[in-house]
């Protein structure tokens, strides 16, 4: 199978074996699908005793299922032997993003795997001050360790998952026909669907020429752009709803955290608020974008994603 090329030569996908951690999650499963579609061998690393239906779905697609003890570097090393790249789509807090990925990294190095893609898939945390986002601080901490490892590392940054705009992210309020925001309605924001992120990650995993960071955005839109996209998707007029300046959101974050000072949830309410605050500051805006690196990818616009929810609200 021919893999789309940039100016550099790509690896033969038929000779590539990708060790994929986190394949049972939404993003990880889509990465596995995209890799298999490109002709790669996918070695899905799963916890021993995992009998979720997604395991059968991965096997049916052609992935090799490797049950492994994620607490054992030796077991992970054995699972990574012969792989051309380790891709992590793991999700969690410190025990996963820092500790488990550290063991996975140590295993990749011990198995002489040449490349490693960590579970970043977010806004550009390298441009944010430590302490402004708990989950991104964990990614920064792990990547500082990754930078000193004898492996070629590539982080993929994609902004916010566009899919969250259909309900999970309190921005496009379908019931009220409003687009909520803080600060400026003209601040450019980065959005990429989970599917596009997975497709790009698969292409990058098969590309031995990737740099340390790759930045993509399925669409760069301002709040005014989201307003138009929502109106077009639903054929109903949406208006803007400015809650206040960024200081208002900052105060809300502080108050919400005070009500739940300790949380084992990966995405408690204040975490999502931190993410929005980061985006509305403009600091983690992705630049430059690498959207053209793999020309076969079609980037899904915000309007198409909102239309999947808009059809529900317009009936």
C-alpha positions in Angstrom: 0.0 0.0 0.0 1.3 3.4 -0.9 1.6 5.9 2.0 1.2 9.6 1.1 4.5 11.3 1.3 5.9 14.6 2.3 9.2 15.8 0.9 10.8 13.1 3.0 10.6 9.4 2.5 8.2 7.4 4.6 8.6 3.9 6.0 6.9 1.0 4.2 3.7 0.6 6.2 3.8 -3.1 5.4 7.0 -3.4 7.3 5.9 -1.2 10.2 4.8 -2.6 13.5 3.1 -0.1 15.9 2.8 -1.0 19.6 -0.3 0.9 20.7 -1.2 1.5 24.3 -4.7 2.7 25.0 -6.3 1.0 22.0 -9.5 0.3 23.9 -10.3 4.0 24.3 -12.1 6.1 21.7 -9.0 7.8 20.3 -6.8 4.7 20.6 -9.4 2.5 18.8 -9.6 5.1 16.0 -5.8 5.2 15.8 -5.7 1.4 15.4 -8.3 1.6 12.7 -6.3 4.2 10.8 -3.1 2.3 11.1 -4.6 -0.9 9.9 -6.2 1.0 7.0 -2.7 2.2 6.0 -1.4 -1.4 6.0 0.6 -1.4 9.3 0.8 -4.2 11.8 -0.9 -3.1 15.0 0.1 -4.6 18.3 -2.6 -3.5 20.8 -1.2 -3.6 24.4 -4.1 -4.3 26.8 -4.4 -5.1 30.5 -4.5 -8.8 31.3 -8.1 -9.9 31.8 -9.6 -7.1 29.8 -12.7 -8.7 28.1 -14.4 -5.5 26.9 -16.2 -5.9 23.5 -13.7 -3.5 22.0 -11.0 -6.2 22.3 -13.0 -8.4 19.9 -13.6 -5.5 17.6 -9.8 -4.8 17.5 -9.2 -8.5 16.7 -11.8 -8.5 14.0 -10.1 -5.5 12.4 -6.8 -7.4 12.3 -5.0 -6.0 15.3 -2.8 -8.3 17.4 -3.9 -8.3 21.0 -1.1 -8.5 23.6 -2.1 -8.8 27.2 0.5 -7.2 29.4 1.1 -6.1 32.9 1.5 -2.3 32.6 3.2 -2.2 36.0 6.1 -4.4 34.7 8.8 -2.8 32.5 10.0 -6.3 31.6 6.6 -7.3 30.4 6.2 -4.1 28.4 9.7 -4.5 26.9 8.8 -7.9 25.6 5.6 -6.6 24.1 7.5 -3.8 22.4 10.2 -5.9 20.9 10.4 -5.4 17.1 8.1 -2.4 17.0 9.0 0.5 14.8 7.1 3.0 17.0 5.3 3.0 20.3 2.1 5.1 20.4 0.4 6.0 23.6 -3.3 6.9 23.7 -3.5 6.4 27.4 -5.8 8.6 29.5 -5.6 9.3 33.2 -3.9 11.3 35.9 -0.4 11.0 37.3 -0.4 7.2 37.7 -1.0 6.9 34.0 0.3 10.0 32.2 3.5 10.2 34.2 4.1 6.8 35.9 2.7 4.3 33.4 4.0 6.2 30.4 7.4 6.3 32.1 7.4 2.5 32.3 6.2 2.3 28.7 9.0 4.7 27.6 11.6 2.6 29.5 10.3 -0.5 27.8 10.5 1.2 24.4 14.1 2.2 25.0 15.0 -1.3 26.4 13.4 -2.9 23.3 15.3 -0.5 21.0 12.1 0.9 19.5 13.3 4.0 17.5 10.2 6.2 18.0 7.7 7.2 20.6 4.5 9.2 20.4 3.1 10.2 23.9 -0.5 10.8 24.8 -0.6 14.5 24.4 -3.4 15.4 21.9 -4.2 18.8 23.3 -3.5 22.5 23.0 0.1 23.7 23.0 1.0 23.3 26.7 4.6 24.3 26.0 3.3 27.9 25.8 1.4 27.8 29.1 2.7 28.6 32.6 2.9 25.6 35.0 -0.1 25.5 37.3 -2.6 26.8 34.8 -3.9 23.3 33.9 -3.5 20.2 36.0 -3.8 17.6 33.1 -1.5 19.5 30.9 1.1 19.9 33.7 1.2 16.1 33.8 1.9 16.0 30.1 4.6 18.6 30.4 6.2 16.6 33.3 6.3 13.4 31.3 7.6 15.1 28.2 10.5 16.6 30.1 11.6 13.1 30.8 10.9 12.0 27.2 13.1 14.8 25.9 16.1 13.1 27.7 15.4 9.6 26.5 17.4 8.0 23.7 14.3 7.8 21.4 12.9 9.9 18.6 9.8 11.5 20.2 6.9 13.3 18.5 4.1 15.0 20.3 0.9 15.7 18.4 -1.0 18.8 19.4 -4.5 19.3 18.0 -6.3 21.9 20.1 -9.7 20.9 21.4 -11.6 17.9 20.1 -14.3 19.4 17.9 -16.6 16.6 19.0 -16.8 18.2 22.5 -18.7 21.1 21.0 -21.8 19.0 20.6 -22.5 19.0 24.3 -19.6 18.2 26.7 -17.9 21.6 26.3 -20.2 24.4 27.5 -19.7 26.7 24.5 -22.3 26.0 21.9 -25.6 26.0 23.8 -28.1 24.4 21.5 -31.1 24.9 23.7 -30.5 28.6 24.2 -29.2 29.2 20.7 -26.2 30.9 22.1 -22.4 30.6 21.9 -20.9 31.3 25.3 -17.5 32.8 25.7 -15.2 34.8 28.0 -12.8 37.5 26.9 -12.7 38.3 23.2 -15.1 36.9 20.5 -12.3 37.3 18.0 -9.7 35.1 19.6 -8.7 32.3 17.1 -9.2 28.8 18.6 -8.0 25.4 17.4 -10.5 22.5 16.9 -9.8 19.0 15.5 -12.1 16.0 15.5 -11.1 12.8 17.3 -11.2 11.0 13.9 -8.9 13.5 12.2 -6.5 13.4 15.2 -6.4 9.6 14.9 -5.8 9.7 11.2 -3.0 12.2 11.5 -1.4 10.2 14.4 -1.5 7.0 12.3 0.3 8.8 9.4 2.8 10.3 11.8 3.5 6.9 13.4 4.5 5.6 10.0 6.6 8.6 9.1 10.2 8.3 10.4 10.9 12.0 9.6 8.6 13.6 12.1 9.9 16.5 14.2 9.5 16.8 18.0 6.1 18.5 17.7 3.4 18.4 15.1 0.5 20.8 15.3 -2.8 20.4 13.5 -6.2 22.0 13.6 -9.2 20.7 11.6 -10.5 24.3 11.7 -9.3 27.5 13.3 -12.4 29.4 14.4 -13.2 32.4 16.5 -16.3 32.5 18.7 -17.9 34.5 15.9 -17.0 31.7 13.6 -18.6 29.2 15.9 -21.7 31.3 15.9 -21.9 31.2 12.2 -21.1 27.5 12.1 -23.9 26.7 14.6 -26.4 28.9 12.7 -25.5 27.2 9.4 -25.6 23.7 10.9 -29.0 24.2 12.5 -30.6 26.7 10.1 -31.4 28.7 13.2 -29.9 32.0 14.3 -27.4 31.7 17.2 -26.4 34.7 19.2 -23.3 35.4 21.3 -23.3 35.3 25.1 -20.3 36.9 26.8 -20.2 35.9 30.4 -17.4 38.3 31.2 -13.6 38.8 31.0 -11.2 35.9 31.6 -10.9 37.0 35.2 -14.5 35.9 35.7 -13.7 32.4 34.4 -10.6 32.3 36.6 -12.7 33.2 39.6 -15.2 30.4 38.7 -12.4 27.9 38.4 -11.0 28.8 41.9 -14.5 28.6 43.4 -15.3 25.3 41.8 -12.0 23.7 42.8 -12.6 24.9 46.4 -15.8 22.8 46.4 -14.0 19.7 45.3 -10.3 20.2 46.5 -9.4 16.6 45.7 -10.7 14.7 42.7 -9.8 11.5 41.1 -11.8 12.3 38.0 -9.7 12.9 34.9 -12.1 15.6 33.8 -13.8 17.3 36.8 -15.8 20.4 35.9 -12.9 22.8 36.8 -10.6 20.9 34.5 -12.7 21.7 31.5 -13.0 25.3 32.7 -9.1 25.4 32.9 -8.9 24.2 29.3 -11.3 26.8 28.0 -9.5 29.5 30.0 -6.2 28.5 28.4 -7.8 28.6 24.9 -9.4 32.0 25.4 -6.1 33.5 26.5 -4.7 32.7 23.1 -1.4 31.6 24.6 -1.6 27.9 23.5 -2.7 28.8 19.9 -1.1 26.3 17.6 1.4 27.8 15.2 2.6 26.8 12.7 0.1 24.2 11.5 1.2 21.0 9.9 -2.1 20.2 8.3 -0.6 19.8 4.8 2.0 17.2 5.9 -0.2 14.2 4.8 -2.1 15.4 1.8 -4.6 12.5 1.8 -6.3 13.7 5.0 -9.6 15.6 4.8 -10.1 17.9 7.7 -13.7 18.0 9.1 -15.0 21.5 9.7 -16.8 22.6 12.8 -20.1 23.1 11.0 -20.2 19.4 10.0 -19.7 18.3 13.6 -22.3 20.7 14.9 -24.8 19.5 12.3 -24.8 16.1 13.9 -26.3 17.7 17.0 -28.1 20.4 15.1 -30.4 18.0 13.4 -31.6 16.8 16.8 -32.5 20.3 18.0 -34.2 21.5 14.7 -36.8 18.8 14.7 
